[in-house]
């Protein structure tokens, strides 16, 4: 899994997620991934991954959930 902090076309900070088994997706960090929003994905990769999995488990689409299995 490849994680990268970027900005969307409106200037919002997003976490881009690219998996080996399919298309990637992005999650807006503000409100959804607050620790990642503050620290970035490289400060504490384990916290970012945990936060991402929790968010996708709760709010993600079925394709996003399948991508993280």
Phi and psi in degrees as GROMACS dihedral restraints (atoms count N, CA, C in turn):
[ dihedral_restraints ]
;  ai    aj    ak    al  type     phi  dphi    fc
    3     4     5     6     1  -113.5    20    10
    4     5     6     7     1   125.6    20    10
    6     7     8     9     1  -116.0    20    10
    7     8     9    10     1   139.6    20    10
    9    10    11    12     1  -149.8    20    10
   10    11    12    13     1   135.5    20    10
   12    13    14    15     1   -85.2    20    10
   13    14    15    16     1   133.5    20    10
   15    16    17    18     1  -147.6    20    10
   16    17    18    19     1  -173.9    20    10
   18    19    20    21     1  -122.5    20    10
   19    20    21    22     1   142.0    20    10
   21    22    23    24     1   -84.9    20    10
   22    23    24    25     1  -177.8    20    10
   24    25    26    27     1   -66.9    20    10
   25    26    27    28     1   -16.4    20    10
   27    28    29    30     1   -95.3    20    10
   28    29    30    31     1    -0.5    20    10
   30    31    32    33     1    92.3    20    10
   31    32    33    34     1     4.0    20    10
   33    34    35    36     1   -78.5    20    10
   34    35    36    37     1   142.5    20    10
   36    37    38    39     1   -74.6    20    10
   37    38    39    40     1   131.9    20    10
   39    40    41    42     1  -130.2    20    10
   40    41    42    43     1   157.6    20    10
   42    43    44    45     1  -106.4    20    10
   43    44    45    46     1   115.9    20    10
   45    46    47    48     1   -87.9    20    10
   46    47    48    49     1   130.3    20    10
   48    49    50    51     1  -119.0    20    10
   49    50    51    52     1   124.5    20    10
   51    52    53    54     1  -125.1    20    10
   52    53    54    55     1   122.8    20    10
   54    55    56    57     1  -105.3    20    10
   55    56    57    58     1   164.5    20    10
   57    58    59    60     1   -77.1    20    10
   58    59    60    61     1   -22.5    20    10
   60    61    62    63     1  -104.7    20    10
   61    62    63    64     1    23.9    20    10
   63    64    65    66     1   166.1    20    10
   64    65    66    67     1  -165.5    20    10
   66    67    68    69     1   -70.6    20    10
   67    68    69    70     1   154.4    20    10
   69    70    71    72     1   -87.4    20    10
   70    71    72    73     1   175.3    20    10
   72    73    74    75     1  -151.2    20    10
   73    74    75    76     1   169.9    20    10
   75    76    77    78     1  -131.7    20    10
   76    77    78    79     1   155.1    20    10
   78    79    80    81     1  -131.3    20    10
   79    80    81    82     1   129.6    20    10
   81    82    83    84     1   -68.6    20    10
   82    83    84    85     1   131.2    20    10
   84    85    86    87     1   -79.8    20    10
   85    86    87    88     1   -38.1    20    10
   87    88    89    90     1   -64.1    20    10
   88    89    90    91     1   117.4    20    10
   90    91    92    93     1    89.2    20    10
   91    92    93    94     1   -33.7    20    10
   93    94    95    96     1   -93.6    20    10
   94    95    96    97     1   -41.3    20    10
   96    97    98    99     1  -130.8    20    10
   97    98    99   100     1    70.8    20    10
   99   100   101   102     1   -62.7    20    10
  100   101   102   103     1   -38.6    20    10
  102   103   104   105     1   -67.8    20    10
  103   104   105   106     1   -40.4    20    10
  105   106   107   108     1   -66.1    20    10
  106   107   108   109     1   -38.4    20    10
  108   109   110   111     1   -60.4    20    10
  109   110   111   112     1   -41.7    20    10
  111   112   113   114     1   -73.5    20    10
  112   113   114   115     1   -43.6    20    10
  114   115   116   117     1  -104.0    20    10
  115   116   117   118     1   -18.6    20    10
  117   118   119   120     1    84.8    20    10
  118   119   120   121     1   165.8    20    10
  120   121   122   123     1   -80.8    20    10
  121   122   123   124     1   -17.7    20    10
  123   124   125   126     1   -92.1    20    10
  124   125   126   127     1   -14.3    20    10
  126   127   128   129     1   -64.5    20    10
  127   128   129   130     1   -49.6    20    10
  129   130   131   132     1  -143.3    20    10
  130   131   132   133     1    88.4    20    10
  132   133   134   135     1   -60.6    20    10
  133   134   135   136     1   -37.0    20    10
  135   136   137   138     1   -64.4    20    10
  136   137   138   139     1   -39.9    20    10
  138   139   140   141     1   -66.6    20    10
  139   140   141   142     1   -38.9    20    10
  141   142   143   144     1   -63.8    20    10
  142   143   144   145     1   -44.7    20    10
  144   145   146   147     1   -64.8    20    10
  145   146   147   148     1   -42.8    20    10
  147   148   149   150     1   -62.4    20    10
  148   149   150   151     1   -45.0    20    10
  150   151   152   153     1   -63.2    20    10
  151   152   153   154     1   -41.2    20    10
  153   154   155   156     1   -63.8    20    10
  154   155   156   157     1   -48.5    20    10
  156   157   158   159     1   -60.4    20    10
  157   158   159   160     1   -42.9    20    10
  159   160   161   162     1   -62.3    20    10
  160   161   162   163     1   -42.6    20    10
  162   163   164   165     1   -65.3    20    10
  163   164   165   166     1   -46.3    20    10
  165   166   167   168     1   -67.8    20    10
  166   167   168   169     1   -37.3    20    10
  168   169   170   171     1   -61.6    20    10
  169   170   171   172     1   -38.8    20    10
  171   172   173   174     1   -82.1    20    10
  172   173   174   175     1   -44.7    20    10
  174   175   176   177     1  -121.9    20    10
  175   176   177   178     1    -8.9    20    10
  177   178   179   180     1   -71.9    20    10
  178   179   180   181     1   158.3    20    10
  180   181   182   183     1   -73.2    20    10
  181   182   183   184     1   167.9    20    10
  183   184   185   186     1   -64.3    20    10
  184   185   186   187     1   -33.7    20    10
  186   187   188   189     1   -68.4    20    10
  187   188   189   190     1   -39.0    20    10
  189   190   191   192     1   -65.2    20    10
  190   191   192   193     1   -42.4    20    10
  192   193   194   195     1   -63.2    20    10
  193   194   195   196     1   -41.2    20    10
  195   196   197   198     1   -65.4    20    10
  196   197   198   199     1   -36.7    20    10
  198   199   200   201     1   -64.9    20    10
  199   200   201   202     1   -30.1    20    10
  201   202   203   204     1   -92.2    20    10
  202   203   204   205     1    -0.2    20    10
